[in-house]
Amino acid sequence: MNTSCRLSNVTKNYLSRFHCILDEMIQGMTTAKLTDSISHNFIVQMIPHHRAAIEMSDNILRYTTNIPLQDIAASIVSEQTKSIANMEEVLNCCSKMDSPEQDLCLYQRKTEQIMQRMFSKMEYARSTNQINCNFMWEMIPHHMGAVEMSQNTLQYDICPELKPILEAIITSQQKGISQMRNLLQCLGCR
């Protein structure tokens, strides 16, 4: 946690919950049971990622009075809940599609790099008494991780039912990143 000022009790409570969510996400993503299927591996690592976004959004919704941020957080909850349901629906089918060993190795190495970068950026996101800013500084690298993981997965021969889910993740997360960057500017978050 990177702090440059004394944090209020409200901010401490917000950040404490965020760090619990982050720890749970890291645990879920790094201990997911991987197989010889890139499609399966993406799904079982992305579901805890999405769950964390929902919990992070619920966390900020307890504190924020900023209407544009409330809209962003509510959209994250709605979109990621739907995405989890879509992934759970295709998991059994997609898990049957094994990947060549070389593809699997390249995919997993790149995925691990993306995840480690995302974990680090989230862990060391700026923390101030501006909780709205904190949320966006934490969520932007989270969204970027989902985009990069989805783009990485699309480079391989994957389950056809998974492709539209990946494309939807990329579209919605890129839109969210853009909205949050604009709002950071509007709020003067530095």
C-alpha positions in Angstrom: 0.0 0.0 0.0 1.5 3.3 -1.1 0.5 6.1 1.2 1.7 9.7 1.3 -0.7 11.1 3.9 -2.5 10.0 7.1 -5.5 7.9 6.1 -8.9 8.4 7.6 -10.7 5.5 9.3 -13.2 5.3 6.4 -10.3 5.0 3.9 -8.6 2.4 6.1 -11.8 0.3 6.2 -12.2 0.6 2.4 -8.5 -0.4 1.8 -8.7 -3.2 4.3 -11.6 -4.8 2.4 -9.9 -4.2 -1.0 -6.7 -6.0 0.2 -8.8 -8.9 1.4 -10.5 -9.1 -2.0 -7.1 -8.9 -3.8 -5.6 -11.6 -1.6 -8.6 -13.9 -2.3 -8.4 -13.2 -6.1 -4.6 -13.9 -6.1 -5.3 -17.2 -4.2 -8.1 -18.2 -6.6 -6.2 -17.4 -9.8 -2.9 -19.0 -8.7 -4.3 -22.2 -7.3 -6.9 -22.9 -10.0 -6.8 -26.5 -11.1 -5.2 -26.3 -14.6 -5.5 -29.0 -17.2 -4.2 -29.6 -20.8 -6.9 -27.2 -22.1 -6.2 -23.5 -22.7 -9.9 -22.9 -22.8 -10.4 -24.6 -19.4 -7.5 -22.8 -17.9 -8.6 -19.4 -19.0 -12.1 -19.9 -17.5 -11.0 -21.3 -14.1 -8.5 -18.4 -13.7 -10.9 -15.7 -15.0 -13.8 -16.6 -12.8 -12.0 -15.6 -9.5 -10.8 -12.5 -11.4 -14.4 -11.5 -12.2 -15.6 -12.3 -8.7 -13.0 -9.9 -7.3 -14.2 -7.1 -9.7 -17.7 -7.7 -8.4 -16.6 -7.5 -4.8 -14.4 -4.5 -5.4 -17.4 -2.7 -7.0 -19.6 -3.6 -4.1 -16.9 -2.2 -1.8 -16.8 1.2 -3.5 -20.6 1.3 -3.7 -20.7 1.3 0.1 -18.7 4.5 0.2 -19.0 6.6 -3.0 -21.5 9.3 -3.6 -20.1 10.0 -7.1 -22.9 9.1 -9.5 -20.7 8.4 -12.6 -18.6 6.1 -10.4 -21.7 4.4 -9.0 -22.8 3.8 -12.7 -19.3 2.3 -13.5 -19.3 0.1 -10.5 -22.9 -1.1 -11.1 -22.0 -1.9 -14.7 -19.0 -3.9 -13.6 -21.2 -6.0 -11.2 -23.8 -6.6 -14.0 -21.4 -7.4 -16.8 -19.1 -9.6 -14.8 -21.9 -11.5 -13.2 -23.2 -12.3 -16.7 -19.7 -13.2 -17.9 -19.2 -15.6 -15.0 -22.5 -17.3 -15.9 -21.5 -17.5 -19.5 -18.1 -19.1 -18.6 -19.7 -21.6 -16.2 -22.2 -22.6 -18.9 -19.4 -23.5 -21.4 -16.8 -24.8 -19.0 -17.7 -28.5 -19.3 -17.7 -28.4 -23.1 -14.6 -26.3 -23.4 -12.7 -28.4 -20.9 -12.8 -31.3 -23.3 -10.7 -29.4 -25.9 -7.1 -30.3 -25.2 -4.3 -28.0 -26.5 -0.9 -28.9 -28.0 1.8 -29.0 -25.3 3.8 -26.2 -26.9 0.8 -23.9 -27.1 -0.2 -24.7 -23.6 3.3 -23.8 -22.3 3.5 -20.5 -24.2 0.0 -19.6 -23.2 0.5 -20.3 -19.5 3.9 -18.5 -19.4 2.4 -15.3 -20.9 -0.7 -15.6 -18.7 1.5 -15.9 -15.6 3.4 -12.7 -16.6 0.2 -10.8 -17.1 -1.2 -12.0 -13.8 2.0 -11.1 -11.9 2.1 -7.6 -13.4 -1.6 -7.1 -12.6 -1.2 -8.3 -9.0 1.7 -6.0 -8.5 0.0 -2.9 -9.9 -3.1 -3.5 -7.8 -1.1 -4.2 -4.6 0.9 -1.0 -5.0 -1.8 1.2 -6.4 -1.8 4.7 -4.9 -3.8 5.0 -1.7 -5.1 8.4 -0.6 -8.2 9.7 1.3 -9.9 10.0 -2.1 -11.6 6.6 -2.1 -13.1 7.2 -5.6 -9.6 7.7 -7.0 -8.3 4.6 -5.1 -10.9 2.4 -6.6 -10.1 3.5 -10.2 -6.3 3.2 -9.6 -7.0 -0.4 -8.4 -9.6 -1.3 -11.0 -7.8 0.0 -14.1 -4.9 -2.6 -13.8 -7.5 -5.2 -13.0 -9.4 -4.5 -16.2 -6.1 -4.3 -18.2 -5.2 -7.8 -16.9 -8.5 -9.2 -18.2 -8.0 -7.6 -21.6 -4.5 -8.9 -21.9 -5.4 -12.4 -20.7 -8.3 -12.5 -23.2 -6.2 -11.3 -26.1 -3.5 -13.8 -25.2 -6.1 -16.6 -25.2 -7.5 -15.6 -28.6 -4.1 -16.3 -30.2 -4.7 -20.0 -29.7 -7.0 -22.7 -31.0 -9.7 -22.5 -28.3 -13.3 -23.7 -27.8 -15.6 -21.8 -30.2 -18.1 -21.1 -27.5 -15.4 -19.2 -25.5 -14.5 -16.8 -28.3 -17.6 -14.5 -28.0 -17.1 -14.4 -24.2 -13.5 -13.2 -24.7 -14.5 -10.6 -27.2 -17.2 -9.3 -24.8 -14.6 -9.1 -22.0 -12.2 -7.1 -24.2 -14.9 -4.7 -25.3 -16.5 -4.1 -21.9 -13.2 -3.8 -20.0 -11.6 -1.4 -22.6 -14.8 0.7 -22.3 -14.5 0.6 -18.5 -10.8 1.6 -18.6 -11.6 4.6 -20.8 -14.5 5.7 -18.6 -12.4 5.4 -15.4 -9.4 7.3 -17.0 -11.8 10.1 -18.0 -13.3 10.2 -14.5 -9.9 10.3 -12.9 -9.1 13.4 -14.9 -12.5 15.0 -14.1 -12.0 14.4 -10.4 -8.4 15.7 -10.5 -7.0 12.5 -9.2 -3.2 12.7 -9.1 
